[in-house]
Amino acid sequence: MRRLAAVMVVLLLALTAGACGGSDESKPTSAGASGDITFWTGFTDRELGVMKDVVADFEKTHPNIHVKVVGGISDDKIVAAIRGGNAPDVAHSFDAGAYAGAYCGNGAWIDLADYMKRDGVSEDIFPPVTQKYSTFEGTRCALPMLADTYGLYYNKDMFAKAGISSPPKTVSELMDDAKKLTVRNPDGSLEVVGLDPFNGFYENVSAHWAPQWGVDWTDESGKSILSTTPGWAQMFEWQKELVDWYGYDNLVRFQAKAGDEFSPQQAFERGKLAMNLDGEWRVAFVAAEHPELNYGTAPLPVADDQPDLYGSGYTSGSIIGIPKTSDNKDAAWELVKYLGTDSGALVKMTNGIRNVPTTSEALKSSDINPDENFNVFLDIFSNPNTRTTPVTIVGSANQDLVDAFAAKYQAGKVDDLQAGLVNLDKAVDAQLAAAGGGQVP
């Protein structure tokens, strides 16, 4: 999906470069909005039901606006609709890191600044990290709406059997525990994997692991600094050491039968993974699919030489905005404002979907249903050291280059790690330059 996202962003750049100029059409005309609007979201099934309930609440407080909610919509469908001139009035993107730069940078979604100024909506209501991934080069074409935050899931029964009393806090402890928790079959194949660091397996991508080494992607000028920031090499070396301990081919065979990530057959849920990097949403999946699982959550371990980072992690999230072609931007804004800023709406979505709310007020709400496993992710999200990836005009294409390199290195196809990182920096810089550069500082 990440590679498809990069391709679709490039297509969006080409489509909107000349077709979406100017901002006069997007200036608000009246607060008395009314009419029928369409809202596209990526949610399906149980989560879509929660979203429809929240929209129904909106309609009760805005009786002159009727919303048609359409679920199961991915960003590639949003891009295709923009291309065809039939985009919805309000669009919900699951992948801010991949699309915010394109939606904001090329006018595909309108700038919301005038609406926010008119209605007194300040950016300060959003935590700083969400502000970063929902704007691009000074253009706020979106509001954050729910965030994903990543941490460590661990099987308490397996920990007890292995004599491990608490979740690891450093990557050295994480590796030691992963080895203790691994169960091999008589033929050497993997029955239970302590932790699978394989790039591309489930949520294992470089962006999700990198904050634990305290690394940045670029310098202040936007140049890639992977080869000059030691933490990047340290992260790749740590991952490869664990991959080599399992045996690369053994992990490939294990993953072939690990089960789909978003199904009841997911490996951690079935007890085939003792620990797993995952997002906060897994709490709801476990409750719905394997309530018998005895598990805990914790922040991801950090580099041994950076213990102060423990408690932080990676976050990104979904964003909502108004496509340029919307026929009823005033009514669309009322829905965007409600879903993005109303504490009651955000808390209801948080309780039902188990994503992290994205306003400071909602984060502190006593109405969030208590859950010790979910609360860990609220704490990670609120940690001042929690990071996100820089928003670029090429979406996640730069991340795709890094992940492709990591996968190649783990497979033993990179002879010189440092030289490879130097070349990777050049490739990322060339990619950004070709698209016009640009990132959020």
Backbone torsions as a table, in degrees:
resi	resn	phi	psi	omega
1	MET	NA	-36.5	-179.1
2	ARG	-64.7	-39.5	-179.7
3	ARG	-68.7	-38.2	175.5
4	LEU	-62.5	-38.7	179.6
5	ALA	-59.1	-41.7	-179.7
6	ALA	-63.1	-41.6	179.3
7	VAL	-64.3	-43.0	-178.0
8	MET	-68.3	-33.9	177.1
9	VAL	-64.4	-42.7	177.8
10	VAL	-59.9	-41.5	177.6
11	LEU	-62.8	-42.2	180.0
12	LEU	-62.7	-39.4	178.6
13	LEU	-58.0	-45.5	-177.9
14	ALA	-66.7	-37.0	-175.1
15	LEU	-74.6	-34.2	-172.8
16	THR	-97.9	-10.2	-174.4
17	ALA	-56.7	-39.1	-177.7
18	GLY	-112.0	-5.5	-172.1
19	ALA	-102.4	-10.7	-171.5
20	CYS	-127.7	43.1	179.7
21	GLY	-85.0	164.9	175.9
22	GLY	79.3	156.7	-179.4
23	SER	-131.1	3.0	-175.5
24	ASP	-58.8	-38.7	-176.5
25	GLU	-63.8	-25.0	-172.6
26	SER	-90.6	-2.6	-179.2
27	LYS	-69.0	132.0	-178.2
28	PRO	-64.9	142.3	-178.0
29	THR	-111.3	-28.8	-175.9
30	SER	-161.4	143.2	176.2
31	ALA	-82.4	-11.2	-179.1
32	GLY	-86.9	62.1	-174.7
33	ALA	-73.8	150.1	177.7
34	SER	-157.2	170.7	175.8
35	GLY	113.3	-178.3	-179.8
36	ASP	-96.7	135.0	176.0
37	ILE	-134.0	160.6	178.6
38	THR	-115.5	136.0	-179.3
39	PHE	-122.1	120.7	177.5
40	TRP	-101.9	133.0	178.3
41	THR	-137.2	157.5	178.2
42	GLY	-83.7	-10.6	-176.9
43	PHE	-66.5	149.2	176.8
44	THR	-137.6	168.1	171.5
45	ASP	50.2	-127.7	-176.1
46	ARG	-56.4	-44.2	-177.6
47	GLU	-67.7	-36.2	176.5
48	LEU	-64.4	-36.3	177.3
49	GLY	-61.0	-40.2	177.1
50	VAL	-63.0	-45.5	-178.9
51	MET	-62.0	-41.1	179.1
52	LYS	-64.4	-35.6	176.8
53	ASP	-64.9	-40.2	179.6
54	VAL	-66.5	-41.4	178.2
55	VAL	-65.4	-35.8	176.3
56	ALA	-62.0	-37.7	175.1
57	ASP	-62.5	-40.6	177.7
58	PHE	-59.8	-44.0	-177.8
59	GLU	-64.9	-30.5	177.8
60	LYS	-66.3	-35.2	-179.7
61	THR	-91.2	-8.6	177.4
62	HIS	-132.0	69.2	-171.9
63	PRO	-63.6	-15.0	-180.0
64	ASN	-90.1	0.0	-179.9
65	ILE	-119.6	128.6	176.2
66	HIS	-114.6	131.7	-174.7
67	VAL	-114.6	126.1	170.5
68	LYS	-94.5	117.4	-177.7
69	VAL	-98.5	126.8	178.8
70	VAL	-120.4	120.1	-177.5
71	GLY	-97.6	173.6	177.3
72	GLY	72.6	24.9	-176.2
73	ILE	-98.6	121.0	177.3
74	SER	-94.1	168.4	-179.3
75	ASP	-64.4	-31.5	178.5
76	ASP	-64.7	-31.3	175.9
77	LYS	-71.7	-37.0	176.5
78	ILE	-63.3	-44.7	178.7
79	VAL	-60.6	-45.1	-179.7
80	ALA	-62.5	-36.9	179.3
81	ALA	-68.7	-38.2	175.1
82	ILE	-62.0	-41.8	178.8
83	ARG	-59.9	-39.7	-177.4
84	GLY	-88.2	-2.2	178.8
85	GLY	76.7	16.8	-178.4
86	ASN	-127.4	41.6	178.3
87	ALA	-71.0	160.5	179.4
88	PRO	-73.7	175.8	176.8
89	ASP	-75.3	-36.1	177.4
90	VAL	-131.0	132.4	-179.3
91	ALA	-121.6	142.9	-178.9
92	HIS	-118.5	114.5	-179.7
93	SER	-100.7	129.3	178.3
94	PHE	-77.8	-15.9	-169.4
95	ASP	-128.8	81.8	-179.4
96	ALA	-60.3	-40.1	-178.2
97	GLY	-60.6	-33.0	-177.9
98	ALA	-86.5	-27.9	-167.9
99	TYR	-122.0	-18.8	-175.4
100	ALA	-58.4	-40.4	-180.0
101	GLY	-60.9	-41.2	-179.2
102	ALA	-75.0	-43.9	180.0
103	TYR	-62.5	-41.6	-177.7
104	CYS	-83.2	-38.9	-171.3
105	GLY	-75.1	-17.5	-175.2
106	ASN	-126.0	14.2	173.9
107	GLY	76.0	11.1	178.7
108	ALA	-65.7	-36.0	170.4
109	TRP	-111.9	142.0	-174.5
110	ILE	-73.0	154.5	173.4
111	ASP	-71.7	127.1	-176.6
112	LEU	-90.7	3.9	-172.2
113	ALA	-57.4	-43.5	-177.8
114	ASP	-65.3	-41.3	177.7
115	TYR	-63.5	-44.1	-178.6
116	MET	-63.5	-41.2	179.0
117	LYS	-64.6	-43.7	-178.8
118	ARG	-61.0	-40.5	-173.9
119	ASP	-97.7	5.0	177.4
120	GLY	68.5	32.5	177.7
121	VAL	-92.6	112.2	-178.1
122	SER	-94.7	143.8	174.8
123	GLU	-61.4	-21.5	-175.4
124	ASP	-66.3	-13.3	178.3
125	ILE	-73.9	-15.1	-179.8
126	PHE	-99.2	137.9	173.9
127	PRO	-56.1	147.8	-175.5
128	PRO	-52.6	-38.9	-175.2
129	VAL	-66.5	-32.4	178.3
130	THR	-75.1	-28.8	175.7
131	GLN	-62.7	-35.1	-176.8
132	LYS	-66.9	-41.3	-174.6
133	TYR	-91.5	3.3	178.9
134	SER	-115.7	10.9	174.5
135	THR	-132.9	167.1	175.4
136	PHE	-150.2	120.2	177.3
137	GLU	47.7	46.4	175.6
138	GLY	84.9	-3.9	179.1
139	THR	-100.5	121.5	175.7
140	ARG	-102.2	93.5	179.1
141	CYS	-96.8	3.1	-175.2
142	ALA	-148.9	157.7	167.5
143	LEU	-111.5	142.6	173.6
144	PRO	-67.3	143.3	176.3
145	MET	-143.8	93.7	-177.2
146	LEU	78.1	140.9	-178.7
147	ALA	-124.0	155.0	170.6
148	ASP	-106.4	133.0	-179.4
149	THR	-131.6	142.2	-170.7
150	TYR	-112.1	141.2	179.8
151	GLY	-149.8	-165.6	-177.2
152	LEU	-107.6	126.9	170.4
153	TYR	-100.5	137.3	-179.6
154	TYR	-140.8	146.5	-177.2
155	ASN	-87.3	112.1	-175.2
156	LYS	-65.1	-37.4	179.8
157	ASP	-65.1	-41.8	178.4
158	MET	-66.4	-38.2	176.7
159	PHE	-60.1	-46.6	-178.6
160	ALA	-62.9	-41.5	-179.7
161	LYS	-64.5	-34.8	-179.7
162	ALA	-86.0	-1.9	179.6
163	GLY	76.3	25.5	179.3
164	ILE	-99.2	122.1	-170.9
165	SER	-90.4	-20.7	-176.9
166	SER	-154.4	159.3	-179.5
167	PRO	-67.1	149.0	-178.7
168	PRO	-68.1	151.6	179.1
169	LYS	-114.0	-20.1	177.8
170	THR	-118.9	160.7	-178.2
171	VAL	-69.2	-26.1	174.6
172	SER	-66.5	-43.8	175.9
173	GLU	-63.2	-38.4	179.8
174	LEU	-62.1	-43.4	179.0
175	MET	-66.0	-43.6	178.8
176	ASP	-60.4	-44.3	-179.5
177	ASP	-67.1	-38.3	179.3
178	ALA	-59.9	-39.7	179.3
179	LYS	-68.7	-42.1	179.6
180	LYS	-63.2	-33.7	-174.3
181	LEU	-86.8	-10.2	-177.6
182	THR	-76.4	137.5	177.6
183	VAL	-120.3	122.8	178.6
184	ARG	-104.6	146.3	172.9
185	ASN	-76.1	164.5	-179.8
186	PRO	-54.0	-29.7	-179.4
187	ASP	-86.3	4.4	179.1
188	GLY	92.5	-9.6	178.1
189	SER	-70.7	164.9	-171.9
190	LEU	-95.9	117.8	175.7
191	GLU	-88.0	-47.6	176.0
192	VAL	-131.6	131.2	179.9
193	VAL	-103.7	130.0	-179.2
194	GLY	-62.6	-48.5	174.5
195	LEU	-158.3	130.7	-179.4
196	ASP	-101.8	109.3	-179.4
197	PRO	-92.4	10.0	-174.2
198	PHE	-60.0	122.6	-177.6
199	ASN	-64.5	126.5	-179.4
200	GLY	98.5	-8.1	178.1
201	PHE	-85.3	120.6	-177.0
202	TYR	50.6	-122.4	-176.0
203	GLU	-93.1	12.2	-178.3
204	ASN	-78.5	94.0	171.0
205	VAL	-132.1	160.9	-174.1
206	SER	-59.1	-38.1	-178.0
207	ALA	-60.0	-35.4	-176.4
208	HIS	-77.1	-27.2	-179.6
209	TRP	-90.8	-31.2	-168.4
210	ALA	-56.1	-39.1	-178.4
211	PRO	-59.6	-23.3	-177.6
212	GLN	-71.6	-14.4	173.7
213	TRP	-103.9	3.6	175.9
214	GLY	67.2	30.8	-173.1
215	VAL	-97.9	153.8	171.0
216	ASP	-105.3	161.6	179.2
217	TRP	-90.8	-34.6	-173.9
218	THR	-139.9	164.1	171.8
219	ASP	-88.1	-174.1	-175.3
220	GLU	-65.3	-21.9	179.6
221	SER	-88.3	-3.9	-179.4
222	GLY	93.4	5.9	179.5
223	LYS	-81.3	140.6	179.7
224	SER	-67.3	136.1	-175.9
225	ILE	-126.7	32.0	-178.6
226	LEU	-64.0	-37.8	-175.5
227	SER	-82.1	-16.5	-177.6
228	THR	-107.7	3.1	176.1
229	THR	-111.5	105.7	-171.5
230	PRO	-55.0	-30.2	-177.6
231	GLY	-58.9	-30.4	179.7
232	TRP	-64.6	-49.2	178.9
233	ALA	-62.5	-40.3	179.2
234	GLN	-61.1	-41.8	178.6
235	MET	-63.0	-48.5	-179.6
236	PHE	-62.2	-40.1	179.8
237	GLU	-65.6	-40.7	178.2
238	TRP	-62.1	-45.5	179.9
239	GLN	-62.5	-44.6	-177.7
240	LYS	-66.8	-36.6	178.1
241	GLU	-59.3	-42.2	179.7
242	LEU	-72.3	-39.0	175.9
243	VAL	-59.1	-45.3	-179.0
244	ASP	-64.4	-34.3	179.4
245	TRP	-64.4	-41.8	176.5
246	TYR	-69.8	-36.4	-169.2
247	GLY	98.7	116.5	-175.3
248	TYR	-53.2	-49.2	-178.0
249	ASP	-65.1	-34.4	177.6
250	ASN	-62.6	-40.9	178.1
251	LEU	-66.3	-39.9	178.5
252	VAL	-59.6	-44.3	179.8
253	ARG	-67.6	-39.1	178.0
254	PHE	-60.9	-45.1	-176.9
255	GLN	-67.7	-25.6	-179.5
256	ALA	-63.8	-24.1	180.0
257	LYS	-122.5	21.0	-176.9
258	ALA	-74.1	-22.6	-178.6
259	GLY	99.1	148.1	179.9
260	ASP	-62.8	141.6	-175.8
261	GLU	-60.2	-37.3	-176.2
262	PHE	-110.2	52.6	176.5
263	SER	-145.8	164.8	177.5
264	PRO	-63.5	-9.9	179.5
265	GLN	-89.1	2.9	179.8
266	GLN	-54.3	138.4	-166.6
267	ALA	-62.6	-42.2	179.2
268	PHE	-65.4	-41.5	-179.2
269	GLU	-63.0	-30.4	-178.6
270	ARG	-91.5	1.5	179.4
271	GLY	81.5	21.9	177.1
272	LYS	-98.4	-12.7	171.9
273	LEU	-121.3	129.0	178.8
274	ALA	-80.7	-33.2	177.1
275	MET	-137.5	152.5	-178.7
276	ASN	-156.3	135.8	168.7
277	LEU	-74.5	127.3	-179.2
278	ASP	-159.4	170.0	-179.5
279	GLY	-91.7	170.4	-175.6
280	GLU	-63.3	-23.5	-177.4
281	TRP	-64.9	-21.8	-178.4
282	ARG	-60.7	-27.3	178.1
283	VAL	-57.0	-45.4	179.9
284	ALA	-69.5	-37.5	179.5
285	PHE	-64.8	-42.8	179.2
286	VAL	-62.9	-44.2	-179.7
287	ALA	-60.0	-36.7	-177.6
288	ALA	-82.7	-31.8	-170.0
289	GLU	-108.3	-34.9	-178.4
290	HIS	-142.2	65.7	-177.6
291	PRO	-63.3	-15.5	179.6
292	GLU	-78.3	-11.6	-175.6
293	LEU	-68.8	126.9	179.1
294	ASN	-95.4	99.1	-173.1
295	TYR	-137.2	168.1	174.6
296	GLY	-137.0	169.4	176.3
297	THR	-128.4	155.3	-179.6
298	ALA	-158.5	163.0	171.4
299	PRO	-61.8	153.4	175.1
300	LEU	-66.1	142.0	174.9
301	PRO	-60.2	158.4	-176.3
302	VAL	-121.3	167.1	177.5
303	ALA	-54.3	142.6	-175.1
304	ASP	-57.7	-32.9	-176.6
305	ASP	-90.3	7.1	178.8
306	GLN	-133.0	57.6	-176.7
307	PRO	-62.2	-23.9	-179.2
308	ASP	-66.5	-16.6	179.7
309	LEU	-79.6	-12.2	-176.2
310	TYR	-62.1	134.3	-175.7
311	GLY	108.3	-14.8	178.7
312	SER	-99.8	-178.0	-179.9
313	GLY	-176.6	-154.5	179.9
314	TYR	-109.5	143.2	173.6
315	THR	-141.8	148.1	166.6
316	SER	-149.3	-167.5	-179.7
317	GLY	-176.7	-173.4	178.6
318	SER	-94.4	155.1	-179.2
319	ILE	-132.9	154.4	176.5
320	ILE	-126.3	145.0	-179.8
321	GLY	-158.2	-178.1	-175.6
322	ILE	-115.6	109.9	176.8
323	PRO	-58.4	147.9	-176.8
324	LYS	-54.9	-32.1	-173.9
325	THR	-86.1	3.2	179.7
326	SER	-56.2	136.4	179.3
327	ASP	-87.3	-10.1	-177.2
328	ASN	-141.9	73.4	-173.5
329	LYS	-68.9	-32.5	-179.8
330	ASP	-64.6	-45.7	178.1
331	ALA	-68.0	-37.5	178.6
332	ALA	-60.9	-41.4	179.1
333	TRP	-61.9	-39.2	179.3
334	GLU	-59.1	-39.7	178.4
335	LEU	-71.2	-43.3	178.1
336	VAL	-58.9	-45.2	-179.6
337	LYS	-62.6	-41.6	-178.9
338	TYR	-65.4	-49.3	-177.1
339	LEU	-69.6	-28.7	-176.4
340	GLY	-92.4	-21.1	-172.3
341	THR	-127.7	-17.8	-176.8
342	ASP	-77.2	118.5	-176.5
343	SER	-61.4	-40.7	179.6
344	GLY	-61.1	-41.9	178.9
345	ALA	-66.2	-44.5	-178.5
346	LEU	-65.3	-40.1	178.7
347	VAL	-66.7	-39.1	179.0
348	LYS	-64.0	-41.4	176.5
349	MET	-65.7	-40.6	179.5
350	THR	-61.7	-43.9	179.8
351	ASN	-67.6	-35.5	-176.2
352	GLY	-86.7	-34.7	-174.5
353	ILE	-104.0	-25.3	-177.6
354	ARG	66.2	45.5	163.1
355	ASN	-104.0	165.5	-176.5
356	VAL	-84.7	132.1	178.1
357	PRO	-69.9	152.8	-168.7
358	THR	-118.4	24.6	164.6
359	THR	-121.8	151.2	-178.9
360	SER	-61.7	-36.6	-179.7
361	GLU	-65.9	-46.6	-179.1
362	ALA	-65.1	-35.1	179.1
363	LEU	-58.9	-32.3	-176.1
364	LYS	-94.6	2.4	-173.4
365	SER	-65.6	135.2	176.1
366	SER	-76.5	-6.2	179.6
367	ASP	-84.6	-7.3	175.1
368	ILE	-68.4	125.2	-177.9
369	ASN	-60.2	126.7	-177.7
370	PRO	-67.0	137.6	177.6
371	ASP	-160.3	114.3	-173.3
372	GLU	-61.8	-31.5	179.4
373	ASN	-75.1	-38.3	178.5
374	PHE	-73.8	-35.8	-177.3
375	ASN	-60.5	-27.6	177.0
376	VAL	-57.0	-39.7	-177.4
377	PHE	-73.6	-31.3	173.7
378	LEU	-62.5	-39.7	179.5
379	ASP	-68.9	-41.1	178.2
380	ILE	-61.6	-46.5	-179.5
381	PHE	-59.0	-38.3	-176.3
382	SER	-80.8	-11.9	-177.8
383	ASN	-65.8	131.4	-176.7
384	PRO	-64.2	-17.9	178.9
385	ASN	-90.8	-3.1	177.4
386	THR	-65.5	137.5	-172.8
387	ARG	-122.9	164.6	170.3
388	THR	-131.5	175.8	178.8
389	THR	-89.3	149.6	178.4
390	PRO	-64.9	138.1	177.0
391	VAL	-79.2	126.5	-179.5
392	THR	-125.6	164.6	178.9
393	ILE	-67.6	-20.1	-179.7
394	VAL	-97.2	12.9	177.5
395	GLY	64.0	-129.3	-178.9
396	SER	-95.1	12.4	-177.0
397	ALA	-61.7	-35.6	176.7
398	ASN	-66.9	-38.2	176.7
399	GLN	-65.0	-35.0	178.0
400	ASP	-62.8	-39.2	177.2
401	LEU	-61.9	-43.3	-179.6
402	VAL	-65.8	-42.9	180.0
403	ASP	-66.2	-37.8	177.4
404	ALA	-63.4	-39.9	177.4
405	PHE	-65.6	-44.3	-179.9
406	ALA	-60.4	-42.5	179.3
407	ALA	-63.6	-40.3	178.9
408	LYS	-65.8	-40.8	179.6
409	TYR	-65.8	-43.6	179.2
410	GLN	-62.8	-30.2	179.5
411	ALA	-80.6	0.5	179.2
412	GLY	78.5	24.6	-176.4
413	LYS	-105.6	14.0	176.1
414	VAL	-122.0	114.9	-176.2
415	ASP	-77.6	-35.6	-175.6
416	ASP	-129.4	105.2	-175.1
417	LEU	-61.2	-46.7	-176.7
418	GLN	-63.2	-44.4	178.0
419	ALA	-63.1	-37.1	178.2
420	GLY	-64.5	-38.5	179.0
421	LEU	-69.3	-36.0	176.1
422	VAL	-60.7	-46.2	178.8
423	ASN	-66.0	-33.6	178.3
424	LEU	-65.6	-42.3	175.3
425	ASP	-56.3	-44.4	-179.6
426	LYS	-62.8	-40.5	-179.0
427	ALA	-66.3	-42.4	179.3
428	VAL	-65.3	-45.0	179.5
429	ASP	-62.0	-40.2	179.8
430	ALA	-65.3	-38.8	179.7
431	GLN	-64.3	-45.6	179.4
432	LEU	-67.0	-39.3	179.8
433	ALA	-64.0	-39.2	-178.1
434	ALA	-65.8	-29.8	-179.3
435	ALA	-93.7	2.7	178.6
436	GLY	100.9	4.8	177.0
437	GLY	66.8	-161.1	174.6
438	GLY	95.7	131.7	174.2
439	GLN	-158.6	163.0	174.3
440	VAL	-76.2	128.9	179.9
441	PRO	-58.3	NA	NA
